[in-house]
Amino acid sequence: MVSFDELSAMTDDELKCRFDDLAKNTTVGTAFYLDEINRRAASKINDSMLQYTKWMTRMTGVMLVLTIVNVLIAAVS
C-alpha cells in the first residue's frame, strides 16, 4: 500500500511504471476503456479551450492598443 504523501511525491514516470506493474495482474472491464475515451475527449476540449483563450487574449490586446490610439486621436483633434 502506498500512502498519499508517497503517491504525491512520485514522478509521472514512476506512476506509469507502477501502473504497468499492477496492470499485469489486473483484469479491466469496459468502464476502464470508457473512462480513457472520456479522458481523451476532455483533454482535446481543454486544448481547444486553451487555444481560444490565447486568441481572445491577443484580440483583447489589439483592442486595447486601438482604443488607446483612438483616444489619442480624439484628444489631438
Residue frames as qw, qx, qy, qz and C-alpha x, y, z in Angstrom:
[[0.000, 0.889, 0.458, 0.000, 0.00, 0.00, 0.00],
 [0.412, 0.267, 0.003, 0.871, 1.22, 3.50, -0.83],
 [0.130, -0.634, -0.467, 0.603, 0.45, 6.47, 1.38],
 [0.303, 0.903, 0.304, 0.010, -1.00, 9.66, -0.06],
 [0.171, -0.893, 0.300, 0.288, 2.26, 11.53, 0.58],
 [0.521, -0.253, 0.708, 0.405, 4.30, 8.82, -1.17],
 [0.499, 0.562, 0.623, 0.218, 1.91, 8.86, -4.12],
 [0.130, 0.978, 0.119, -0.114, 2.07, 12.66, -4.33],
 [0.317, -0.755, 0.453, 0.352, 5.87, 12.56, -4.31],
 [0.694, 0.091, 0.635, 0.328, 6.09, 10.15, -7.27],
 [0.070, 0.410, -0.413, -0.810, 7.03, 11.47, -10.68],
 [0.742, 0.359, -0.055, -0.564, 4.83, 10.81, -13.71],
 [0.543, 0.413, -0.721, -0.118, 7.28, 8.16, -14.92],
 [0.050, -0.169, 0.892, -0.417, 7.23, 6.41, -11.54],
 [0.595, 0.201, 0.426, -0.651, 3.43, 6.38, -11.57],
 [0.719, 0.427, -0.339, -0.431, 3.40, 4.93, -15.10],
 [0.346, 0.342, -0.868, 0.096, 5.83, 2.18, -14.11],
 [0.273, -0.022, 0.779, -0.564, 3.77, 1.36, -11.02],
 [0.696, 0.317, 0.125, -0.633, 0.62, 1.24, -13.16],
 [0.628, 0.428, -0.592, -0.268, 2.27, -1.04, -15.74],
 [0.119, 0.243, -0.919, 0.285, 3.44, -3.40, -12.99],
 [0.418, 0.133, 0.658, -0.613, -0.01, -3.59, -11.41],
 [0.659, 0.389, -0.118, -0.633, -1.80, -3.90, -14.76],
 [0.319, 0.325, -0.875, -0.167, -0.02, -7.19, -15.49],
 [0.107, -0.133, -0.950, 0.260, -2.14, -8.87, -12.82],
 [0.293, 0.372, 0.416, -0.777, -5.36, -6.91, -13.29],
 [0.191, 0.413, 0.791, 0.408, -8.40, -7.54, -15.43],
 [0.117, 0.237, 0.110, -0.958, -10.27, -4.43, -16.55],
 [0.369, 0.560, 0.732, -0.118, -13.86, -4.03, -17.60],
 [0.347, 0.628, 0.448, 0.533, -15.44, -1.84, -20.23],
 [0.223, -0.953, -0.191, 0.077, -15.67, 1.11, -17.82],
 [0.580, -0.485, 0.267, 0.598, -11.87, 1.36, -17.92],
 [0.415, 0.209, 0.539, 0.703, -11.97, 1.92, -21.67],
 [0.003, -0.839, -0.465, -0.283, -14.90, 4.34, -21.46],
 [0.425, -0.835, -0.052, 0.345, -13.01, 6.34, -18.83],
 [0.521, -0.263, 0.397, 0.709, -9.99, 6.53, -21.12],
 [0.259, 0.531, 0.568, 0.573, -12.12, 7.63, -24.09],
 [0.189, -0.919, -0.337, -0.077, -13.72, 10.32, -21.92],
 [0.529, -0.655, 0.106, 0.529, -10.34, 11.43, -20.58],
 [0.462, 0.030, 0.478, 0.747, -9.00, 11.86, -24.11],
 [0.082, 0.730, 0.523, 0.431, -12.10, 13.78, -25.19],
 [0.356, -0.899, -0.190, 0.170, -11.75, 16.08, -22.17],
 [0.562, -0.407, 0.265, 0.669, -8.08, 16.61, -23.00],
 [0.337, 0.360, 0.525, 0.693, -8.97, 17.66, -26.56],
 [0.127, -0.874, -0.413, -0.222, -11.59, 20.07, -25.22],
 [0.506, -0.757, -0.019, 0.412, -9.08, 21.53, -22.75],
 [0.523, -0.115, 0.389, 0.749, -6.53, 22.02, -25.53],
 [0.175, 0.583, 0.515, 0.603, -9.05, 23.77, -27.78],
 [0.296, -0.902, -0.314, -0.006, -10.22, 26.00, -24.91],
 [0.557, -0.544, 0.129, 0.614, -6.62, 26.97, -24.24],
 [0.386, 0.188, 0.475, 0.768, -6.23, 27.97, -27.90],
 [0.056, -0.787, -0.484, -0.379, -9.44, 30.03, -27.74],
 [0.466, -0.819, -0.170, 0.289, -8.24, 31.71, -24.56],
 [0.524, -0.284, 0.276, 0.754, -4.91, 32.63, -26.19],
 [0.225, 0.456, 0.534, 0.676, -6.77, 34.00, -29.23],
 [0.232, -0.869, -0.410, -0.150, -9.08, 36.08, -27.04],
 [0.540, -0.657, -0.013, 0.526, -6.09, 37.44, -25.09],
 [0.430, -0.004, 0.400, 0.809, -4.40, 38.52, -28.32],
 [0.034, 0.641, 0.540, 0.545, -7.60, 40.13, -29.61],
 [0.386, -0.855, -0.313, 0.148, -8.08, 41.96, -26.29],
 [0.524, -0.439, 0.156, 0.713, -4.53, 43.32, -26.60],
 [0.275, 0.284, 0.508, 0.766, -5.22, 44.53, -30.13],
 [0.165, -0.795, -0.504, -0.294, -8.44, 46.21, -29.00],
 [0.493, -0.735, -0.164, 0.436, -6.58, 47.89, -26.12],
 [0.436, -0.194, 0.305, 0.824, -3.96, 49.32, -28.45],
 [0.101, 0.472, 0.567, 0.667, -6.60, 50.51, -30.94],
 [0.306, -0.836, -0.455, -0.008, -8.61, 52.11, -28.13],
 [0.482, -0.600, 0.005, 0.638, -5.54, 53.99, -26.90],
 [0.312, 0.065, 0.460, 0.828, -4.81, 55.16, -30.44],
 [0.069, -0.676, -0.603, -0.418, -8.44, 56.25, -30.81],
 [0.398, -0.823, -0.301, 0.273, -8.29, 58.23, -27.55],
 [0.462, -0.387, 0.198, 0.773, -5.04, 59.91, -28.62],
 [0.189, 0.320, 0.557, 0.743, -6.53, 60.86, -32.00],
 [0.209, -0.793, -0.535, -0.204, -9.63, 62.26, -30.30],
 [0.476, -0.718, -0.160, 0.482, -7.50, 64.23, -27.81],
 [0.396, -0.181, 0.334, 0.836, -5.38, 65.76, -30.56],
 [0.121, 0.494, 0.632, 0.585, -8.37, 66.71, -32.72]]
